[in-house]
Amino acid sequence: MSEDIKKIAKKEIHTTLLFCNFFIRRIGLSFVDEIPNTLSQKLNVLSAFIGGSSLVILILTGEYAYIIFLLANSVSLEKLIGGNVHVAGYGTMSFGKLLTIWYKKNSFRQVVNDLVDVWPVHETNPEAVAIKHKSLASLRSRQMLYIFWNVLGVLLYSLTPVALHLYRLARGLPSELGFVWQIYYPFDKTNSIVHEFVYIFESFAGIASVCSMLGSDVFFITMASHISMMLRILQVKIRSLGMEMATDGKAIGGLCNCYDEIIEVINIHQKLIRYGNDLEDAFSVVNLINVLISSVNICCVMFSIIFLEPLMEMSNKFFLGAALTQMGVVCWYADDIYRASVEVSNAVFESGWYNCNAQCRRSLLIMLQRSQRPLYFTALKFNSITMRTYTSILTTSYSYFALLYTLYREN
């Protein structure tokens, strides 16, 4: 691949990561920007990371401390669930994803750079071109949908106390500015001196949590989408093998000799498998956290919407949309990679292997055997993640909700 083509491929890949890069920049990280060289650049990046990670850690610690405080005082079920558990769950996932993208930042940067070598820049096959355009368009729309739910949700949570405060003042009612989250503080947060600072802290901490969540998830679904897209383009190339009988010395005994083309697709297949495995190793712990916590988050926010916190109903509805979309897109792209990797073996069988010589057939047979081991993501190796996982999460959420409903009615 020439340098000019690599530049085009790098530009196209970086374009798909614009949203991801925007959010992780807010917490001092990046997988596509140039590595800082000067001392001032390094200090800026370090200060941004320390500031963002500190906000996420502090708000998560305060949320758990508040839940422990409520449990220690034996509060009612509605007091415990309303606005506490699902927010703490979201913070836990954000913190886990922040650790992941920080710890694996060099690996992620390497995956992005390696992807340039196999990126389809100048595809001539109409089917491959259509696959690329459809994949990139779908990716952009799903990125925007997921970002919409998360960003609008945190904005509503942050602005609801201000809106309520202004509403009461407009009606001539006594009012004080509320708080964004229910967090335990080792001091009196209602004090007029610290009240505004607490509100500002909670607002920025919520934004930092959302940036951690979006930076990790958007990167995951983008890379998964690219690997799946290239597996499908690879299938098009595999199906064309042996379909045109070679001439001018490229046929042996009347059979096609496309050994070089087969080696090329095998190398691409191996690289895509390696990229997928790297992504799986990096996100397996995060996927486990997603699977374990998503059901609780969805259950608790549904309970709050139906029975509790009427003033926060709109914010909670957007939180529910974010929770459903977050796990939905992760399971969708994990399932998409699984299906795309399995279909590689079908593409080998549908190729013109019967027109090829013995050497080519042996190579295709090896590729067929390797492709029958699917590429999939797991929740820390316990379970593969597919759309069935998403169905299971929704079913579990409903079971938890039914249990909470029964306990709530009995009390």
SVG drawing of the C-alpha trace seen along z (x, -y; Angstrom):
<svg xmlns="http://www.w3.org/2000/svg" viewBox="-49 -36 58 67">
<polyline fill="none" stroke="black" stroke-width="0.4" points="0.0,0.0 1.4,-3.3 1.9,-6.3 -0.8,-8.3 -3.4,-5.5 -2.4,-5.1 -3.0,-8.8 -6.5,-8.5 -7.2,-5.4 -6.0,-7.1 -8.1,-10.1 -11.3,-8.0 -10.7,-6.0 -10.1,-9.2 -13.3,-10.7 -15.3,-7.8 -13.6,-8.4 -14.4,-12.2 -17.1,-11.7 -15.0,-9.3 -12.0,-11.6 -14.1,-14.6 -15.3,-13.0 -12.1,-11.3 -10.2,-14.6 -12.3,-16.0 -10.6,-13.6 -7.1,-14.0 -6.9,-11.0 -6.8,-10.4 -6.2,-7.5 -5.7,-9.5 -4.1,-12.8 -0.3,-13.2 1.4,-12.1 2.4,-15.2 6.1,-16.0 6.6,-19.3 6.4,-19.7 3.5,-22.1 1.5,-19.7 2.2,-16.8 1.2,-18.9 -2.1,-19.9 -2.9,-16.3 -2.0,-15.2 -4.0,-17.9 -7.0,-17.1 -6.8,-13.4 -6.3,-14.0 -9.1,-16.5 -11.6,-14.3 -10.7,-11.0 -10.8,-12.8 -14.3,-14.0 -15.5,-10.5 -13.9,-9.0 -15.2,-11.6 -18.8,-11.4 -18.8,-7.6 -17.4,-7.6 -20.1,-10.0 -22.9,-8.0 -21.8,-4.8 -21.3,-6.6 -24.9,-7.9 -26.3,-4.5 -24.4,-3.0 -25.7,-5.9 -29.3,-5.1 -28.9,-1.4 -27.4,-2.1 -30.4,-4.2 -32.9,-1.5 -34.7,-3.8 -37.7,-2.8 -37.4,-1.1 -38.5,-4.1 -36.0,-6.3 -33.2,-3.9 -34.1,-3.3 -35.2,-6.8 -32.4,-8.5 -29.6,-6.5 -29.0,-3.0 -29.2,-3.5 -27.1,-6.6 -24.4,-4.8 -24.6,-2.0 -24.0,-4.4 -21.0,-5.9 -19.6,-2.4 -19.7,-1.6 -18.1,-5.0 -15.3,-4.4 -14.6,-1.0 -14.5,-2.3 -12.3,-5.2 -9.8,-2.7 -10.0,-0.6 -9.3,-3.4 -6.5,-4.7 -4.8,-1.4 -5.2,-0.3 -4.7,-3.6 -1.5,-2.5 -3.1,0.7 -6.1,-1.2 -3.8,-3.6 -1.9,-0.7 -5.2,1.0 -6.2,-2.3 -2.8,-2.5 -2.8,1.1 -6.3,0.9 -4.9,-1.5 -3.0,1.4 -6.2,3.3 -8.7,0.4 -10.6,0.6 -9.8,-2.7 -10.2,-2.1 -12.6,0.8 -13.7,1.5 -16.2,4.3 -19.7,2.7 -20.8,5.0 -17.8,4.2 -18.4,0.4 -22.0,0.8 -21.0,2.7 -18.5,0.0 -21.0,-2.9 -23.8,-1.2 -21.6,-0.3 -20.2,-3.8 -23.6,-5.4 -25.2,-3.0 -22.3,-3.5 -22.7,-7.3 -26.4,-7.2 -26.0,-4.8 -23.2,-6.8 -25.4,-10.0 -28.4,-8.1 -26.3,-6.8 -24.7,-10.2 -28.0,-12.0 -29.5,-9.9 -26.5,-10.3 -25.7,-14.0 -29.3,-15.1 -29.8,-13.0 -27.0,-14.5 -28.0,-18.0 -31.5,-17.4 -30.3,-16.1 -28.0,-19.2 -30.6,-21.7 -33.7,-20.3 -32.7,-21.9 -32.3,-25.3 -35.6,-25.0 -37.4,-24.0 -35.8,-26.9 -36.7,-29.4 -40.3,-28.0 -40.8,-28.4 -39.4,-31.9 -41.7,-32.9 -44.7,-31.8 -43.5,-33.7 -42.8,-30.5 -39.8,-30.2 -37.1,-28.2 -33.5,-27.2 -31.3,-25.8 -31.3,-22.0 -28.6,-19.5 -27.9,-17.4 -27.2,-14.1 -27.8,-12.6 -24.3,-12.3 -23.0,-12.1 -20.7,-14.9 -18.6,-15.1 -19.8,-18.7 -23.1,-20.7 -23.7,-21.1 -26.7,-23.4 -24.5,-26.1 -24.8,-29.2 -21.1,-29.5 -20.5,-26.0 -23.9,-25.3 -23.1,-26.8 -19.7,-25.1 -21.3,-21.7 -23.8,-22.3 -20.9,-23.1 -18.9,-20.1 -21.9,-17.7 -22.6,-19.2 -19.0,-18.8 -18.6,-15.4 -21.7,-14.2 -20.2,-15.5 -16.9,-13.7 -18.8,-10.4 -20.7,-10.8 -17.4,-11.5 -15.8,-8.4 -18.9,-6.3 -19.2,-7.7 -15.4,-7.7 -15.2,-4.0 -18.4,-2.8 -18.2,-4.8 -14.6,-3.5 -15.8,0.0 -18.7,-0.1 -16.6,-2.0 -13.8,0.6 -16.3,3.5 -18.2,2.0 -15.0,1.6 -13.8,5.2 -17.3,6.5 -17.4,4.4 -14.0,5.6 -14.9,9.2 -17.9,8.8 -15.7,7.1 -13.3,10.0 -16.1,12.4 -16.7,10.7 -13.1,11.2 -13.1,14.8 -16.2,15.6 -14.5,14.3 -11.5,16.6 -11.3,19.2 -14.3,17.8 -12.3,16.6 -10.1,19.2 -6.6,17.9 -4.6,17.7 -1.0,16.9 0.7,19.6 -1.4,19.1 -3.3,22.3 -1.8,25.7 -3.4,28.7 -6.4,26.6 -7.0,25.5 -6.8,21.9 -3.7,20.9 -4.8,18.0 -2.5,18.9 -1.2,15.3 -4.7,13.9 -5.6,16.6 -2.5,15.8 -3.5,12.1 -7.0,12.8 -5.7,15.2 -3.3,12.5 -6.2,10.0 -8.3,12.5 -5.6,13.2 -5.1,9.5 -8.8,8.9 -8.9,11.9 -6.0,10.4 -7.6,7.0 -10.9,8.5 -9.1,10.5 -7.2,7.4 -10.5,5.6 -12.1,8.5 -9.2,8.7 -9.4,5.0 -13.2,4.8 -14.0,8.2 -14.0,6.8 -16.0,3.8 -18.5,6.1 -18.9,8.1 -19.7,4.9 -22.2,3.9 -24.0,7.2 -24.1,7.3 -25.1,3.7 -27.3,2.9 -30.2,5.1 -30.2,3.3 -29.9,-0.1 -32.9,0.5 -35.0,2.0 -34.3,-0.9 -34.9,-3.7 -38.1,-2.1 -39.2,-1.9 -38.3,-5.6 -40.2,-6.7 -43.4,-4.8 -43.6,-5.2 -41.1,-7.8 -39.6,-11.3 -42.3,-12.8 -40.2,-16.0 -37.3,-14.0 -39.4,-11.9 -38.1,-13.4 -34.5,-13.1 -35.1,-9.5 -36.7,-8.7 -33.7,-9.9 -31.5,-7.8 -33.6,-4.8 -33.1,-5.5 -29.4,-5.8 -29.3,-2.5 -31.3,-0.6 -29.3,-2.1 -25.9,-1.6 -26.3,2.2 -28.2,2.5 -25.5,1.1 -22.8,3.1 -24.7,6.4 -25.6,5.4 -22.0,4.9 -20.7,7.9 -23.4,10.0 -22.5,8.5 -18.8,9.5 -19.9,13.0 -22.1,13.4 -19.6,11.8 -16.8,14.1 -19.0,17.2 -20.0,16.2 -16.4,16.2 -16.5,20.0 -19.6,19.9 -17.8,17.5 -14.9,20.0 -17.4,22.8 -19.1,20.5 -15.9,19.6 -14.6,21.2 -12.4,23.7 -13.4,26.4 -11.7,24.5 -8.4,24.2 -5.4,26.4 -4.4,28.7 -2.2,26.0 -5.0,23.4 -7.5,25.9 -5.3,26.9 -4.9,23.2 -8.7,22.6 -9.3,25.7 -7.0,24.3 -8.9,21.0 -12.2,22.8 -11.2,24.6 -9.9,21.5 -13.0,19.4 -15.3,22.1 -14.0,20.8 -16.1,17.6 -14.8,14.3 -16.9,13.1 -16.8,10.8 -17.3,12.2 -18.1,11.0 -14.7,11.9 -14.9,15.2 -18.0,16.3 -20.5,15.8 -20.4,14.7 -22.2,11.4 -24.8,11.4 -28.3,10.1 -29.5,13.0 -27.5,11.4 -29.5,8.2 -32.8,10.2 -31.6,11.8 -30.7,8.4 -34.2,7.1 -35.8,10.2 -33.8,10.0 -34.6,6.3 -38.3,7.1 -37.9,9.8 -36.1,7.4 -38.8,4.8 -41.6,7.3 -39.8,8.1 -39.4,4.4 -43.1,3.8 -44.2,6.6 -42.1,5.3 -43.2,1.8 -46.9,2.7 -46.5,4.8 -45.0,1.9"/>
</svg>
